[in-house]
């Protein structure tokens, strides 16, 4: 390494330490210095994006910050979702009338899902106005209208829609079908309310739009969904057709694959399974962990974010990724092919039917899945039986305390609505109508509240249960698994607080202590418990 690069990495490590101490401004200053010295280091951009989630910048903004945000938004190592908050705050602080002149905002609308009530309202107003003006001269430039259409598609048309809008959209659909040539404005407005793939002769429409400003919309809303339909028909089936609760869960995710994503973070530490676990848990007993290429099972891979991250993270690994939903698997397969990843095999399977699988695995990942089984322990037992001796597992389970606001919303509001688009939209309106209820207000600020599949998964899941740490500890005893530790996505801040509270637990692996810690810090596991275990001897 040259001197600048060495200094840059020193600043990057300093930024990580400051983030763990929740010194966000100092951490940002350090990573900006690192980027100035070594802008080609992908991990620096990912870390910068992670840090920006803690800031609410306003216009007029520092030109350097705007430049960094723009470059980070386009960087392949960055999850665009991490930049939604700062870019939204910047855009909404612009003078009236300038919102849709913000190039950062327009690009963000294409790449992610907004998470702000005011921005959603202004987007909904903009598309309604464009619908009224579709036969004239729209107030919104076509470039901005295309970005709004991308956002509506990304959120799966979760915005509220009036009866007159519904009628006007149907009239527009008939006008498009009767026209000989595509009208970019009409198609862009239609794409703000319905996916272009729902039009007659969608494939031909995509070809006609390829040379227009709507080319990206045609690819996203026509070609990619058609490709997923093709891929779904070729995915092999491993287990008999699901029944009971598993069948209902499958039906939900066939209708609403979750999560929908466009680009995900790709810059993280890579290595063998032994190297990664040794870095995560330096005080754990890791004797016997395979030092070479790992055989990995991702049980419940959904739309592919976990399987792709796992395939990239563990060098030379071979990943078998299974899920109940063919729609989800097809989405995952398309993204995997798009990224040029060739070490993942996708199969349709029910976890409960995997007990007859002949393979054994060095590592099994099942995050956000077991708590949707009718009997989570039975599913976990099946997975544990597929481990090699001393094999490792990474498990994600909902925390009862961390999801108390979700349970409150499901009980008090959501059960009064149907789990269909109209019901989900009405439920969102009912929750927003209760700003006096802090738990409901917290739900309305959450990321999943802003997409149709996210909201259905959040508030209308057909099967869900949450856990406490004593329950998880008891399950580990029954299954013959040893707890290694938690994995957090907050840069080490939670681990630092725990370490200060329990300095004697140097391995950070005492579940009784962690249970007490969660009572004192009830939002520590607001997403879920993400933890590693291993088979005993």
Secondary structure as UniProt FT lines:
FT   HELIX           3..20
FT   TURN            21..22
FT   HELIX           24..37
FT   TURN            39..40
FT   HELIX           42..52
FT   TURN            53..54
FT   HELIX           63..74
FT   TURN            76..77
FT   HELIX           80..83
FT   HELIX           84..92
FT   TURN            96..97
FT   HELIX           99..101
FT   HELIX           103..111
FT   HELIX           117..132
FT   TURN            133..135
FT   HELIX           142..154
FT   TURN            155..156
FT   HELIX           163..178
FT   HELIX           184..191
FT   TURN            192..193
FT   HELIX           196..198
FT   TURN            200..201
FT   HELIX           202..209
FT   TURN            210..211
FT   TURN            213..214
FT   HELIX           215..218
FT   HELIX           219..223
FT   HELIX           224..232
FT   TURN            233..234
FT   HELIX           244..255
FT   HELIX           273..280
FT   TURN            282..283
FT   TURN            287..288
FT   STRAND          295..299
FT   TURN            302..303
FT   HELIX           305..313
FT   TURN            315..316
FT   STRAND          318..323
FT   HELIX           326..338
FT   TURN            339..340
FT   STRAND          344..348
FT   HELIX           351..356
FT   STRAND          361..367
FT   HELIX           370..372
FT   TURN            374..375
FT   HELIX           376..385
FT   STRAND          387..397
FT   TURN            400..403
FT   HELIX           404..412
FT   HELIX           414..416
FT   HELIX           421..432
FT   TURN            435..436
FT   HELIX           438..445
FT   HELIX           447..450
FT   HELIX           452..459
FT   HELIX           469..479
FT   STRAND          481..486
FT   TURN            491..492
FT   HELIX           493..501
FT   TURN            503..504
FT   TURN            506..507
FT   HELIX           511..520
FT   TURN            522..525
FT   STRAND          529..535
//
